[in-house]
């Protein structure tokens, strides 16, 4: 398995802290009400990406079985 390296910048951490502070003050029922009214995000995966994903999953499962 490959490990992904991600760089975080101070402004990103600051934005997350502000978001957490705003969300933590909301009641759970208010969050649910807002989510129901908003359109849902849609993610489309190309056929090539699906094929690559399936091959990577099969490869990792085979390697896991070999190691056992």
N, C-alpha and C positions, 0 to 999 in steps of 0.2 A: 504494500500500500504506500502511496505517496503522501507525504505530509504537505499541506498547503501553508505557505508563509504569508501572513497578512501584516501590513504595516498600519499602525494606528497613529494618527496625528492628534496633537492636543486639542484642536478645534473639534474633532470628531468626538472625543471623550466628553468635551464640554457640552456638545449638542445632546449626547445621550443622557448626560446628567440632568439637563434641563427637561428633556422629554420624560425621564423617569419621575422627576419631581412633579410635573404636571399630571401625569397618569396616576401616580400614587395618591393624589388628592381626590380623584374621581371615584364615585361609587360604582361598583361592578354593574349595577343595573343601567347606569347611564352609558357605560361603554357598550353594553349589548344593544341598547336602543340605537346608538349611533351606527354600529356595524350593520344593523339590519337595513337601514336606509341608504347606505352607501353602495355604489356598484362594486362588484367583486373583481379582483385582479385576475387576469387570464394569462397563463403562460403557455406558449406553444413551443413544442420541441420538434425540431426538424427530423425527418426520417433518418438522416445520417447520424444525428446526435443520439437518437433512440438505439440505433444499431450499435454505436460505440458504447453506450451505457450498458446494453445487454452483454456485449462481449467482455467489457471490464468486469461486470458482475460475475459472469461465468468463469472468467480467469481467476478471480479472487476466491470463488467457491472451490474450484479445482485445486488451487494452491493450498487452501485450508484443509481439504481432505487429504492431500499428499502429506502435509505436515503431521496430521494425526496418524 
